[in-house]
Amino acid sequence: MKTTIYMVRHAESPFRFGQEQTRGLSEEGWAASMKVADVLSGIKVDYIASSSYARAVQTLQYLAEQKGLPIIQYEELRERPIKGLEHEADWAEILKGIEESFVNIDFALEGGESTREAQARSIPVIETMLEEYRGKNIVIGTHGNIMTIILNYYHSAFGYEFWKRSSMPDIYKLTFDQNQLESVERIWDDGKEKP
């Protein structure tokens, strides 16, 4: 029996240091979240989950209203900080850290979380959903890094290059047979070349 998870990477959200959990969508992000609802409008959705971060929840708001379902938030699905949230870093350092974290899954910058640590908190939630909603369709509001980390757990081909190519928002259809990932298909069309 196949189970489908639609991973929805959040729409555009302006970065504000110190507001990782609370920063919401930009005007452009809200418009894109309506398109997310349109893309998934023809799909029967049985369960909607999300990271507890505002931008991920907001990206699914129109979809949840359309489907008449609540958005169940999971702290365990929050974005992975490659460097501690109290530490500022330039973008080049962050990028280098993210790249290294997919080569060495125990690597993190100061105060940050490694790929292995992020998998340890997020994968049990995914596995529970796969058990409880077997044969059904699940939508998860997520972030670029943690989405890639979850995919990397099921198949090591998903890493830095995949993360770099994903857009905001983005939607990936994951098909599972029991708890085995069978296929990943990008269903969001933003005009970019598909990974």
TAZITA-V224275 format. One line per field, one symbol per residue. burial: 1 if it has 24 or more other C-alpha atoms within 12 Angstrom, else 0. A space follows every 50 residues. Layout:
# TAZITA-V224275
burial=???
This chain:
# TAZITA-V224275
burial=00111111111110000001101110001111111110110000111111 11111111111111000000111111111111100000000001001110 11001011100111111110111011101100110111111111111111 111100011101100111111111110010100101110000001
